[in-house]
Every structure is written in C-alpha cells, then in structure tokens.
Amino acid sequence: MKLEKSLIITIISVFILGVVSTLVYQASTGNNKGNSIKSENVASVSKEVKENENEKNKKMVVDFYNEVFNKHNIDIIPKYVSEDYKQHNPFVADGRKAFMDFFKEDFVKNPNSSAEIKRVVAEGDTVALHVHSRTNSQDKGVAIVDIFRIKDGKIVEHWDVIQEIPSEAANDNTMF
C-alpha cells in the first residue's frame, strides 16, 4: 500500500514537472503556436481596468458633490470622506469633522447655495470638477476647480481654486 501511494505521488509529480517544463520551454522559445499572452491584450485589459477605476471615482465624487453641495446633506459626508481627510483650502481645517463643521455653518448662512458641475475629469486616483457655484439664484457665482484624491473608495485629499465671475470680461467667452 505504501509503495502504491509513493508511486502515485511520483507519477503526479513527474506529470506536473512535465507540464511546467513544456510551458517554460514554449515561453522561452516563442514556440507555443499562438497561445501566448500578447502584450496588446494585457494593455487592453489594463486600459479597461483603468477606465473602470476612472468612471467609478468620477461617479463617487459627483454623487458626493451633489449630495453635499446641492442637497446640503452633511450627514452623508462620512460615506464619502475619510476621517483623516487632508484639506489644502486655507480656510478649512484638516479632517472629516472639520469639513463637516465648516459646511454645516456655511449652509446655514447660505441655504440656497448650489453647485452646477460643468466638467469632470479623472485620472487614476484623482478626480477634478469644474463647477459654477452660487450662494443664491441672483448671485453671478464663482468658478471653481475642485481636485480630489481617492483612496479605498473615499476622498482623502482636496485642493481647490476659486475665481469670482466678473461683471465684465475682456472677451466674449464664458468661464464655463
């Protein structure tokens, strides 16, 4: 019985060694009759994965922005923002709680504020929004570019640039 078990293990080991040797030989000589993994296939899969990540991150940031800046839903922030959120806006402190406190107060002062997202751009862990933000419907508003860094499905870092919309412009172009 022991001899049979040892023989079976030896046969299986030789078979596995043969398969591995064949694969190594084919890979090293290119003699695999078209069954190789082609670099263009790998690139295509990588591109698809990257595009899916970009779309997922864009959707998450747009959902966050609409919930917070249009619906003024402060309670939803923990779903989207990490606790150790890093803020680069000099008027808002770091951390999710500081972010929530800042906008809770801002929405009390500006209950009719809204934000219209004009453009969304994503690359890897970074999502940028071009936004027309207003404190009320009569306000000309400001143009904002918000940049968010995403990690593990949450916003972990934020930068913004805010520019007032002037009464008169030197050209006929809009800011959007």
C-alpha positions in Angstrom: 0.0 0.0 0.0 2.8 2.4 0.9 4.6 1.6 -2.3 1.4 2.3 -4.4 0.9 5.7 -2.7 4.5 6.6 -3.3 4.3 5.5 -6.9 1.1 7.6 -7.4 2.8 10.7 -5.9 5.8 10.2 -8.1 3.7 9.9 -11.3 1.7 13.1 -10.4 5.0 14.9 -9.6 6.5 13.9 -13.0 3.3 14.9 -14.8 3.3 18.4 -13.2 7.1 18.8 -13.8 6.5 17.9 -17.5 3.7 20.4 -17.9 5.8 23.2 -16.2 8.8 22.3 -18.3 6.8 22.5 -21.5 5.4 25.9 -20.6 8.8 27.2 -19.7 10.2 25.9 -23.0 7.4 27.4 -25.0 7.7 30.7 -23.3 11.5 30.9 -23.8 11.5 29.9 -27.5 8.3 31.5 -28.5 7.2 28.1 -29.8 3.7 28.0 -28.4 1.5 28.0 -31.5 -0.2 31.3 -30.8 -1.2 30.6 -27.3 0.9 33.3 -25.7 -0.4 36.3 -23.7 0.1 39.1 -26.1 1.2 42.5 -24.8 -1.6 44.3 -26.7 -4.1 42.1 -24.8 -2.5 42.9 -21.5 -2.5 46.6 -22.4 -6.2 46.4 -23.4 -7.1 44.8 -20.1 -5.0 47.3 -18.2 -6.7 50.2 -20.1 -10.1 48.8 -19.4 -9.4 48.4 -15.7 -8.0 51.9 -15.5 -11.1 53.3 -17.3 -13.4 51.4 -14.9 -11.5 52.9 -12.0 -11.8 56.4 -13.5 -15.5 56.0 -14.1 -16.1 54.6 -10.5 -14.1 57.5 -9.0 -15.9 60.1 -11.1 -19.3 58.8 -10.1 -18.4 58.7 -6.5 -17.1 62.3 -6.5 -20.1 63.6 -8.5 -22.5 61.8 -6.1 -20.7 63.3 -3.1 -20.7 66.8 -4.6 -24.4 66.7 -5.4 -25.4 65.3 -2.0 -23.3 67.8 -0.1 -23.3 71.0 -2.2 -26.7 70.8 -3.7 -28.8 68.9 -1.2 -26.7 70.2 1.8 -26.7 66.7 3.2 -23.9 66.9 5.8 -24.8 63.6 7.3 -23.7 61.7 4.2 -20.1 63.0 4.3 -18.7 60.0 6.3 -19.8 57.8 3.4 -17.5 59.6 1.0 -14.8 61.3 3.0 -12.0 59.6 5.1 -11.7 60.6 8.7 -8.1 61.8 8.2 -9.1 63.9 5.2 -6.3 66.3 4.1 -7.5 69.8 3.1 -5.5 72.3 1.0 -8.1 75.1 1.1 -6.5 77.5 3.7 -9.9 78.4 5.2 -10.9 74.8 6.1 -9.0 72.7 8.6 -7.9 69.1 8.0 -10.1 66.2 9.0 -13.6 65.0 8.1 -15.2 66.6 11.2 -13.7 70.0 10.4 -15.0 69.7 6.9 -18.5 68.8 8.2 -18.5 71.7 10.7 -17.3 74.2 8.1 -20.0 73.4 5.6 -22.8 72.9 8.2 -22.2 76.6 9.2 -21.8 77.7 5.6 -25.2 76.1 4.6 -26.9 77.9 7.5 -25.6 81.2 6.1 -26.3 80.2 2.5 -29.4 77.9 2.5 -30.0 78.5 -1.2 -26.4 77.8 -2.4 -26.0 75.4 -5.3 -23.2 74.0 -7.5 -23.5 73.1 -11.1 -20.9 70.7 -12.3 -19.8 71.6 -15.8 -16.9 69.1 -16.3 -15.5 66.0 -14.7 -12.0 64.7 -15.4 -10.5 61.6 -13.8 -7.1 60.0 -14.0 -6.3 57.1 -11.6 -6.9 58.2 -8.0 -7.5 61.9 -8.9 -10.9 63.5 -10.0 -11.2 67.1 -10.9 -14.5 69.1 -11.2 -15.1 72.4 -13.0 -18.1 73.9 -11.1 -20.3 77.0 -11.2 -21.1 77.7 -7.6 -23.7 80.2 -6.4 -24.9 81.4 -3.0 -28.4 82.1 -4.4 -30.1 82.3 -7.8 -29.4 86.0 -8.2 -25.7 85.6 -7.5 -23.3 85.5 -10.5 -21.3 83.0 -8.6 -17.8 81.7 -8.8 -15.9 79.3 -11.0 -14.3 76.5 -9.0 -11.9 73.8 -9.9 -12.0 71.1 -7.2 -9.4 68.4 -7.2 -10.0 65.2 -5.1 -7.7 62.3 -4.4 -9.4 59.0 -3.8 -8.1 56.1 -1.8 -10.0 52.9 -0.9 -13.3 54.4 -2.2 -13.1 57.6 -0.1 -11.9 61.1 -0.6 -8.6 61.5 1.3 -7.4 64.9 -0.1 -8.7 68.0 -1.7 -7.4 71.1 -3.5 -9.5 74.0 -5.0 -9.1 77.1 -7.0 -11.9 79.7 -6.8 -12.4 82.6 -9.2 -15.1 85.2 -9.0 -17.2 85.8 -12.1 -16.6 89.4 -13.1 -19.4 91.8 -14.2 -17.5 92.5 -17.4 -15.0 90.4 -19.3 -12.3 91.3 -21.8 -13.6 88.7 -24.2 -17.0 87.1 -25.2 -16.1 83.7 -23.7 -17.8 82.4 -20.6 -15.9 80.9 -17.7 -17.7 77.6 -18.4 
